Amino acid sequence: MLSRHFGRAAKLLQHCRPISFRLRNMEVHPDVDISKLHPGIKVFLDKLNALPPVDPARVAVADRRKMFATFAGSSNGELDFLPRIDDHVAELEAGVNRHIRVYYPRVVKDGDAPLRCYLFLHGGGWHAGSVSTHDPICRRLAAASGCAIAALDYRLAPEHIAPAAVTDCENAFRWLVAHATALGISASHIGLVGDSAGANVVAGAALGLCNAEGAGAAVGQVRPAALALLYPSLDLTASSGPSYEHFANGFYLRSEAIHHYVRLYLEGSDSTVTKGAPLDTTDPRVSPLLAPAEHLERLPPTFISSAGYDPLLSDAEAFEKRLRACGVAVRHTCERDAIHVWMHLVAQVGDDILLKLRGVGREMGALMPEVPALAGSGGAGADGGSADGGIHKSSGEGAAAGGQDAVTAAR
């Protein structure tokens, strides 16, 4: 019943017409000025807030996953053309094989310098989302940044509680480094990027990779070259600042839902069997904002993109301050007229979202140093990584072959 209700709702949300600036059926915090909210996003919220509120704990995880997939599929707009998209099955550790899709902004030819690359982890509250739900976003980020985007289908809660996702991210980074030559990317120019819960995971993984020693260190001591966090969750204690209260209701992501997703991520659910003791909300692997300064100071140059009407806004602001205090190069831009999940709202809002996404992509490209021309003298990947090409893949050439048929090819 709930699944059908949410499925219909997700499809209806793309059919919007502007109305007056007032959030329907929702009391706005007195300290919040909604006059700067994007009109198209405001219409989307009015449609959403017209639906009866549902306790997030009452929605089964399977239904939430279907709901999010339906929402993303109806909202992301048309697929952008890319010249090459490859799907790989990566063995991250014994018994853990995960799907990685690599998006190429251009074809890498023999003699070309290898591409810079970002490992991308999707959002979805640690329990929903996939490479497929974020496929259009990854295409746009690859095109705008000029970097390859390697999207990972990491293990989800509640079947796999923290730190499984962080471990997958760390191991996927090592896998990219080890296979850089075969992938056509530079082993020393691989960064991490994620949105929402995915940003939380990549930040935790960056701390692990940049502070690892001995056997746990990154391959050949290669560490992430850049870190990009898109409307990130960085403090699972939800105590970073006032945004959790200011935007608790009415702006898509509710504070009540955040608390529920955190419980799923750290504790699992009654219907799942979890291994190991749950992590505490203060553990830096799940709350990077609370990491000690001596760990934060080792992070690479960081870009943060936040949203002005997002309960997670305070996390982004507080993390920027901590990184600056630790001497980390950081740039923070805020989409003041946007909400959490704005990157998905192409069908509802249109070109303004595409312009914002291009801006994020350009920031990611500027954050990562260019590959020296000399590195291309021996062909793509000449600065490191395995040349044996021992990776399982299916390839797509152009938008059609790299579209939905490539999605199914890796399943």
N, C-alpha and C positions, 0 to 999 in steps of 0.2 A: 504493500500500500504506500508506504513512505517512498519507496524507490520510484513508483509511477508518478507520485506527486512531485518529487524533485526533478524527475526527468522532464515533465511537462513545463515546470517552472524554468528550468535552464534554457529550454528552447524559446520560451516566450520573452525572456529577458533581452533578446537582441532586437525586438521590435519596439522602439522607443520614440516618443515625441516630447519636445521640451515643454515644461510647465514651470510654475513659479518656484522661486528659491525657498523651499520649505521641505524638510524631510518628512515624508508621509508616515503617519502612525508612529512617530518616533520623537521622543524628547531629546533635544540636543543639549549637551553640557553647557552651562552658561558661559564658560570661558572659551567656547568654540565659535568661531565666526565662519559660517558656511558660505558667505557671499563669494569667496574665492574658489569654491568648488567648481570644477569644470561642468558646464551645463549638461553635456552628454553623460557624464558620470553621475550627475545628480538624478537624471532621468532613470538611469540603470538602478540606482539605489531606491528610488521611489517604487519601481516595479518590485524589487526584492523585498522592501519593507512592507509592501501590501500583503505579503504572504504571512500566514500565522507563524509565530516563532516556535521553534522546535528545540527541545533539550538535546544538545549534541550527543549526550550519552545514550539517547534512545535510538539513534540512527546506527544501524549495523555498519561495520567497516566495509563490507562488500557493497552495500548501498551507497556509502560515501564515495567509494572509488568509482562506481558507475556514474554517480551524480557529477563528480569532478570531471570525468572524461567527457560526459555529455556537454557540460558547461564549456570546457575548453574547445571541443569540436565545433560548437555553434558560435564561438566568440572570436577565435583566432584569425579569421579572415582567410584570404587566399594564400596558397603556398608560393613563396618566392623561389625563383629559379636559382639553382646552384649547379655548377658544372660537374660536381662529383660528390656523392654521398656513399659511404661504405659502412656496412654493418659487420661487427666482429663479435666473436664469443671469446671473452678473456678469462683465463683461469687466474683468479686473484689470489687464491690459496687452495690448499687441498680440499676438494669437494665444493668449492665455491666458484662457479662459472657464471659470469654476468655479461649481459649484452652492453656493448659500447657502440654508439653510432658516431662516425666522424664526418663532419660537414666541412667541405673545402670551399673557400671563397674563389679559388682559381686552381687550375690544373698545374701540378708540379711536374716539370719536365726534367729529363736528365741534364745536369749542369746547372739547374736553378738552385738558388739558396733555399734551404728548407723553410717551411712555414713556422711561424709562431703558433702556439696552441693554448687553448684553455680547456681544462677538464670541467664540464658543466654538470651540476647536480640540481635536479628539479625540485620545486616546492610541492606542497600537498599535505602539510601537517605531519610529515614523517610516516604517514600511513596510506597516502593516496598519491596520484600522479605517476608519470612514467616518461620515458623518452618520447613516446607518441604524443602525450598531452602537450609537451613543450617543443615539438618538432618545428612549428612555424617560428617560434621565438628564437630557437637555435639557428635557423636559417638566416634570420634577420641580423642576429648578432655576428654571425660569421661574415656576412656581406659587409656590414658596417665597420667591423673592427679590422678586417683584412687578416684575421687569424682563423686557423682551423678551430672548430668547436667539437670536442669529444664528449658526447653526452652519455652518462652512465645510468643504467637501471640498477640502482643499489637496492640492497635488502630493506624491506619496509617493516615497520611496526604494524600491528602488535605481534606478528609472528616472530620478528627479530627485533629485540629491544636494543637500546643503546648499550655499548658503542658499536654495534654491528655496522651501521651506516658509515660511521667515521672510519672504521677499519677498511671497509670497501673502498672508500675514497682514497685513503692512503695507499692501498695496494693497487688501485687503478692508476694512480699517479706513477707509481713504480713501474707498472706495466707499460705505460706510455713511454717512459724514459727508456726502458729496455728494448722497445720495439720502434724507437723513433725513426730509424733509417727506413724500415719497411713502410712506415706510415707517411713518410715524407715531411716530418716535422723536426724541429730542432730540439734535442734533448735538454739543452740548457735554457730554452725559452718556452717552458710550459707553466702556465698559471692555473689558478683555481677560480671558479665562478659558480655562484648558485643564487637562486631566488628563494626568499622566505625560509622555509625549513631547510631547503637545500643550501642556502647561505649559512645557516647554522652549522650544518655538517661540514662544509668546506672550511669554515673558520676553525672548527675544532680539529680538522685534519691538518690544516696549515700549521697550527700550533704543534701538533705531533711531529710533522715532517721537519719543521724548522728547529725542533729541540731534540730530535732523535739522536742517539749515539750508539755506537757499536753495531750489532746485528740489526737493530731497528732503524738505522739511518737510511735515508733515501739512497737509491742506487748510485754508486760512485759519488756519494755526497752531494748529488744534485738535489736542490731544494726548489720549491715553487718560486718562479720568477715574478709573480704578481698575484694579487688577491682582489677579486671583485665581488662585492656583497650587495645584492639587489633586494630592497626592502627586507633586511635581514632580521631574524630572531636570534638574539645574542645573549639573553639573560632569562633562563627558565624559572628564576625566582619571581619574575615579573615585577621587579622593584627598581628598574632603571630610571623611572621618571613618571611624569603625569599623564603621558599619552594613553596608558592602559585604562585610566579613568576617563579621560576626555573623549576617547573614541571607543568606549566599551561596547556601545550598541549603535546600530544604524549605518555603519560604514563598511559593510560586507563581512569583515573578519571581526568576530565578537570576542571580547576578553574571556567570556565563559567558554567559548570553543577552544581558545588557546590553552586554557587550563586542562581541558579534556584531552586535547592532542598531546600535551606534555605527559599526561598520565599514561596514554597509550605507548608513547615512545620510551618512557622510563620503566614502566611496570608491566606492559602488555595488557591483556584483557582476561576476563574470566574464562573465555572459550579457547585460549591459546596456552600452550606449554612453553615457558621461557627457560633459558639456561642462564645461570649466573645470578648474582645479587644485583638488584637495580642500582643504577648510579644515582647519586644525590643531585638535586637541582643545582648545587653550587660547583659541581665538578666541571673544570674548564673544558673538558671534551664536549660538554653539552651547553655550557654557559661560558663561552669564550670571553665575554666581558669581564668575568671574575678571575681570569688567569693572572698569575703573578707578573709583575712588571718585567722581571728578568726573562720571562718567556715571551711576552708581547713584543719586547724590543727586538726580537729576532725575526719578526714577521717581515715579508717583502713589502714593497710599495703597494698601497691599498687604495682602492676606489670604492666608495659607498654611495649607493643611490637609494634614497628614502622617499616616502610619500607623505605629504602634508596632513592627510586625514587617515592615519594608520595607527592602531594601538601599539605597533612596534616602533614608532618614530623615536621614542626616547632611547631605545636600544642603539639605534644608529648614531644618535647624537652623543650618547655617552661613550660609545666605542671610539668615535672620532677623537674625543677629548683624551681618552686613555692612550690611544696610539700616538697622538701628538706629544703627550707628556713623556712617552717612552722613546721619542726620537724617530718614530717610523714615518716615512713619507706617506701622507694620506690626503686624498681629495674627497670631499663629500658634497654631492649635489642633492637637492631635495625638489621633487616634483610637487610643488606647493598646492596644485589644484587637483591632486590625484589621491586615490585610495590604494590600499593593499590590493595586489593582483592586477594592477592597471595594465600590465604588459599583455594580458589576455583580452583586453576590451576593444579590439580592433573593429569587430562587427557592430558594437554599440556606439563607439565614439568616432572611429574612422581615422583620417589622416593625422590627426593630432597625436594619436598613440604611436603611429608609425614614425613620426618625427621624433618623439621622445625615445623610442627604441633605437633609432639611428644615433641619437645623441649618446645613449648609453654605450652602444657599440664603438663609437669613436673614442669615448673615454677609455674603454678597455684597450683599444689599439694604441692610444697614446701612453697608457700605463706601462706597457710591455716594451722593453728596448728592442730595436730592430736587430735582425740577424746580420752579422757582418758579411759583406759580400764574399769575403775569402772563404767563409764556411761552405759556400755552394760549389767550390771548385771541384769537390769530389762527388758531387751529386747531392740530392736531397738527403738530409739526415747525416751529413758528413761530420757533424760535431759530436756524434755519439749515438749509442743505441745499437741494437742488433741489426745486421744486414741480411739475416737468413729468411726474413719474411715468414717466420713460423707462426702465422696467425690465421685463424679461420674467418673468412669474410664472404659477404655477398656485396656486389657493387651496383650502384645506380649511376647512369650518366644523364645529367640534366634533371629538370624538375619532375618529369613524369616518372622516370625510373627510380628517382630518389624520393618519391612521395609515398603514398599509402602502400604501394606494392612492396617497397623496401621495408616498410614497417612490418608487414606480415612475413617477409623473408627471414627475419631474424627470430621469429617466434617459434 
